[in-house]
Amino acid sequence: GSAIENFSCVIYNVSLMNCTWQAGRDAPGDTQYFLYWQNSRYDNEMECELYIKDESGRNTGCRFQNVKIEPERAYFLVNGSSKESLIQFY
């Protein structure tokens, strides 16, 4: 229950991508999430450059610019950290 929920990414204007999620329902209040993605298993992973934050400062989304998604698939990882407990990755 600490992993994110309702993860979604939308690409628009060819090269812009917005990804959003909700905090896990059992995640402690100090949980912070971090998004990484890569175009293929062989590309370098890239962390989000511009996080979208909720009213408490928790990362709940990301805006990417100059994105080039290959037609087959992309890989996403959202992990989290908390001083109170371990956070499950998504």
Residue, then its C-alpha position, 0 to 999 in steps of 0.5 A: g500500500s505504500a507504492i504509488e497508485n493511478f500512474s499515467c503518462v500522456i504525450y502531447n505536441v509530439s515531444l512533451m510528456n506529463c506523468t501523474w500518480q497518487a501517493g500510496r494509501d498506506a504511505p507515511g506522510d513524509t514519503q517522497y516519490f521519484l520518477y525514472w524512465q528509459n526508452s529501452r533496457y539499453d538506454n540510460e535512465m533519466e530522472c524527472e527534471l520538473y516534478i509536479k508537487d501537491e499541497s504538502g510538497r510531495n512529488t505527484g507527477c512530472r513534466f518532460q520536454n524534448v521526449k522521443i518515445e520509440p514506438e515499441r515500449a518505454y520503461f518507467l520506475v517510481n520509487g519512494s523514500s521515507k524515514e518511517s518505513l520502506i516504500q514499495f517501488y512501482 
